[in-house]
Amino acid sequence: MIFDLGEMLAGNYEVRCLLGAGGMGQVFEALDHQLDRRVAIKVASAGPAVSLLRQEARALAAFRHPSLVTVHTLGAHRGVDFLVMERIYGLSLGRHLSTRFDSRSAPDIDETIEVITAIAEGLAVVHRAGLAHRDVKPDNVMMTPDHRIVLMDFGLVLPEYHVASQTRIAGSPPYMAPEALDNTVQPGAGRLLDLYSLGVVAFEMLTNTLPVAGENVAELYDHHHTQPVPDVRTRRMGVPARLAELVSELLAKSPNDRPQSAEAVAWRLRAMQGGIREAQQAVTLVPESDELRVLIAEDNKDVARVLQFYVKQILGDSVKIETAADGEAAMAAIRRREPDLLLLDLHMPKMNGIEVCMALRGERLGERTTIISVSAGAQDDDRQLLYQLGIHHFVEKGTALKERLSTAIYDAMGIDKRSESVTRF
């Protein structure tokens, strides 16, 4: 690692953990001691990445928008430049889509419009400043617990008049416009590269496929020049005509045929939102009954059995209990039928407890489910994120588990301890 855990940067930022790493550098979580807050520290590895880091800092420092990450400052430590940014909690759109499609549950139309609108609004701010992002893709979009959609990673951002002078391919090829692969971008047309990429993201959200197929740049280039733009409705039924038409326009081969501003795209998407809400739901829920349903998400079979025993003692033998041994199984159970109570272990295979909560928020599931975290111990950061997700009940595994669990259930579900009657809402 470039910095060691516990190392103090510039006498103020204490490195806590590594959040991610790539060819261009590393991102750490750190504690800002002066302001007592968590921040993200981005560090460039070496060479060209250092100038890109400074470029990103200058670009983002000029922006203030919910769809863009906030930059705090640029510093140096041991001769290494670092960028201090807002710490974004959540999942990448790429991870969210992978989870959804692995469970055969595509994002609904309304969710797709909401996400693409937010990205378009962020791009509109960037483009008004005369800049182009150049790497719009799901992995560079974060989804937070409070429903912010945040465009990340501005390492490739360039003034529009510089985009046309680039001699090397920069970006992620499956999301790149034909003219970017051809190196025929016209001066001032950088924003149209971003709009093409936005169209690819929309297409992928709707279909779980990319509009242009290819294992490498040469195959992508050939596909662009030999195949027409696919209609999203040929890969997913029920996409509204206005949305399908906009996606096709964004994916137009010629930049002149695309919408000419992200602001116009956002305006058109906002106009669609009200008219199609609830039109395309990915999940059909089983009607509610008076039966109290509990889901226990716990990978340890012995602990799961103990929790089942305690739940029946607390809520009675008539309660309906289902178990899930990992996060993906828990999500599948919730999609089939939402429980009244979810006992959720934070440390599970495939999807951990926090990822399950994020997926629930993203899919708008479990809004009436009471969730109690039952875990060996939650870190402060975990609790902070869970609080943001609306989970306020934590039970630590160990001695006196039954007493702590019963107190949490009574409090969370509105049970009168004297009558042990459940208040259903």
VENJO-V643285 format. One record per residue. N is the residue number from 0. RES is the residue in one small letter. SS is DSSP state (alpha for helix, beta for strand, coil for the rest). Layout:
N;RES;SS, N;RES;SS
This chain:
0;m;coil, 1;i;coil, 2;f;coil, 3;d;coil, 4;l;coil, 5;g;coil, 6;e;coil, 7;m;beta, 8;l;beta, 9;a;coil, 10;g;coil, 11;n;coil, 12;y;beta, 13;e;beta, 14;v;beta, 15;r;beta, 16;c;beta, 17;l;beta, 18;l;beta, 19;g;beta, 20;a;beta, 21;g;beta, 22;g;coil, 23;m;coil, 24;g;beta, 25;q;beta, 26;v;beta, 27;f;beta, 28;e;beta, 29;a;beta, 30;l;beta, 31;d;beta, 32;h;coil, 33;q;coil, 34;l;coil, 35;d;coil, 36;r;beta, 37;r;beta, 38;v;beta, 39;a;beta, 40;i;beta, 41;k;beta, 42;v;beta, 43;a;beta, 44;s;coil, 45;a;coil, 46;g;coil, 47;p;alpha, 48;a;alpha, 49;v;alpha, 50;s;alpha, 51;l;alpha, 52;l;alpha, 53;r;alpha, 54;q;alpha, 55;e;alpha, 56;a;alpha, 57;r;alpha, 58;a;alpha, 59;l;alpha, 60;a;alpha, 61;a;coil, 62;f;coil, 63;r;coil, 64;h;coil, 65;p;coil, 66;s;coil, 67;l;beta, 68;v;coil, 69;t;coil, 70;v;beta, 71;h;beta, 72;t;beta, 73;l;beta, 74;g;beta, 75;a;beta, 76;h;beta, 77;r;coil, 78;g;coil, 79;v;beta, 80;d;beta, 81;f;beta, 82;l;beta, 83;v;beta, 84;m;beta, 85;e;beta, 86;r;coil, 87;i;coil, 88;y;coil, 89;g;coil, 90;l;beta, 91;s;beta, 92;l;alpha, 93;g;alpha, 94;r;alpha, 95;h;alpha, 96;l;alpha, 97;s;alpha, 98;t;alpha, 99;r;alpha, 100;f;alpha, 101;d;alpha, 102;s;coil, 103;r;coil, 104;s;coil, 105;a;coil, 106;p;coil, 107;d;coil, 108;i;alpha, 109;d;alpha, 110;e;alpha, 111;t;alpha, 112;i;alpha, 113;e;alpha, 114;v;alpha, 115;i;alpha, 116;t;alpha, 117;a;alpha, 118;i;alpha, 119;a;alpha, 120;e;alpha, 121;g;alpha, 122;l;alpha, 123;a;alpha, 124;v;alpha, 125;v;alpha, 126;h;alpha, 127;r;alpha, 128;a;coil, 129;g;coil, 130;l;beta, 131;a;beta, 132;h;coil, 133;r;coil, 134;d;coil, 135;v;coil, 136;k;coil, 137;p;alpha, 138;d;alpha, 139;n;alpha, 140;v;beta, 141;m;beta, 142;m;beta, 143;t;coil, 144;p;coil, 145;d;coil, 146;h;coil, 147;r;coil, 148;i;beta, 149;v;beta, 150;l;beta, 151;m;coil, 152;d;coil, 153;f;coil, 154;g;coil, 155;l;coil, 156;v;coil, 157;l;beta, 158;p;beta, 159;e;alpha, 160;y;alpha, 161;h;alpha, 162;v;alpha, 163;a;coil, 164;s;coil, 165;q;coil, 166;t;coil, 167;r;coil, 168;i;coil, 169;a;coil, 170;g;coil, 171;s;coil, 172;p;alpha, 173;p;alpha, 174;y;alpha, 175;m;coil, 176;a;coil, 177;p;alpha, 178;e;alpha, 179;a;alpha, 180;l;alpha, 181;d;alpha, 182;n;coil, 183;t;coil, 184;v;coil, 185;q;coil, 186;p;coil, 187;g;coil, 188;a;coil, 189;g;alpha, 190;r;alpha, 191;l;alpha, 192;l;alpha, 193;d;alpha, 194;l;alpha, 195;y;alpha, 196;s;alpha, 197;l;alpha, 198;g;alpha, 199;v;alpha, 200;v;alpha, 201;a;alpha, 202;f;alpha, 203;e;alpha, 204;m;alpha, 205;l;alpha, 206;t;alpha, 207;n;coil, 208;t;coil, 209;l;coil, 210;p;coil, 211;v;coil, 212;a;coil, 213;g;coil, 214;e;coil, 215;n;coil, 216;v;alpha, 217;a;alpha, 218;e;alpha, 219;l;alpha, 220;y;alpha, 221;d;alpha, 222;h;alpha, 223;h;alpha, 224;h;alpha, 225;t;alpha, 226;q;coil, 227;p;coil, 228;v;coil, 229;p;coil, 230;d;coil, 231;v;alpha, 232;r;alpha, 233;t;alpha, 234;r;coil, 235;r;coil, 236;m;coil, 237;g;coil, 238;v;coil, 239;p;coil, 240;a;alpha, 241;r;alpha, 242;l;alpha, 243;a;alpha, 244;e;alpha, 245;l;alpha, 246;v;alpha, 247;s;alpha, 248;e;alpha, 249;l;alpha, 250;l;coil, 251;a;coil, 252;k;coil, 253;s;coil, 254;p;alpha, 255;n;alpha, 256;d;alpha, 257;r;coil, 258;p;coil, 259;q;coil, 260;s;coil, 261;a;alpha, 262;e;alpha, 263;a;alpha, 264;v;alpha, 265;a;alpha, 266;w;alpha, 267;r;alpha, 268;l;alpha, 269;r;alpha, 270;a;alpha, 271;m;alpha, 272;q;alpha, 273;g;alpha, 274;g;alpha, 275;i;alpha, 276;r;coil, 277;e;coil, 278;a;coil, 279;q;coil, 280;q;coil, 281;a;coil, 282;v;coil, 283;t;coil, 284;l;coil, 285;v;coil, 286;p;coil, 287;e;coil, 288;s;coil, 289;d;coil, 290;e;coil, 291;l;coil, 292;r;beta, 293;v;beta, 294;l;beta, 295;i;beta, 296;a;beta, 297;e;coil, 298;d;coil, 299;n;coil, 300;k;alpha, 301;d;alpha, 302;v;alpha, 303;a;alpha, 304;r;alpha, 305;v;alpha, 306;l;alpha, 307;q;alpha, 308;f;alpha, 309;y;alpha, 310;v;alpha, 311;k;alpha, 312;q;alpha, 313;i;alpha, 314;l;alpha, 315;g;coil, 316;d;coil, 317;s;coil, 318;v;coil, 319;k;beta, 320;i;beta, 321;e;beta, 322;t;beta, 323;a;beta, 324;a;coil, 325;d;coil, 326;g;alpha, 327;e;alpha, 328;a;alpha, 329;a;alpha, 330;m;alpha, 331;a;alpha, 332;a;alpha, 333;i;alpha, 334;r;alpha, 335;r;alpha, 336;r;coil, 337;e;coil, 338;p;coil, 339;d;coil, 340;l;beta, 341;l;beta, 342;l;beta, 343;l;beta, 344;d;coil, 345;l;coil, 346;h;coil, 347;m;coil, 348;p;coil, 349;k;coil, 350;m;coil, 351;n;coil, 352;g;alpha, 353;i;alpha, 354;e;alpha, 355;v;alpha, 356;c;alpha, 357;m;alpha, 358;a;alpha, 359;l;alpha, 360;r;alpha, 361;g;alpha, 362;e;alpha, 363;r;coil, 364;l;coil, 365;g;coil, 366;e;coil, 367;r;coil, 368;t;coil, 369;t;beta, 370;i;beta, 371;i;beta, 372;s;beta, 373;v;beta, 374;s;beta, 375;a;coil, 376;g;coil, 377;a;coil, 378;q;coil, 379;d;alpha, 380;d;alpha, 381;d;alpha, 382;r;alpha, 383;q;alpha, 384;l;alpha, 385;l;alpha, 386;y;alpha, 387;q;alpha, 388;l;coil, 389;g;coil, 390;i;coil, 391;h;coil, 392;h;coil, 393;f;beta, 394;v;beta, 395;e;beta, 396;k;coil, 397;g;coil, 398;t;coil, 399;a;coil, 400;l;alpha, 401;k;alpha, 402;e;alpha, 403;r;alpha, 404;l;alpha, 405;s;alpha, 406;t;alpha, 407;a;alpha, 408;i;alpha, 409;y;alpha, 410;d;alpha, 411;a;alpha, 412;m;alpha, 413;g;coil, 414;i;beta, 415;d;coil, 416;k;coil, 417;r;coil, 418;s;coil, 419;e;coil, 420;s;coil, 421;v;beta, 422;t;coil, 423;r;coil, 424;f;coil
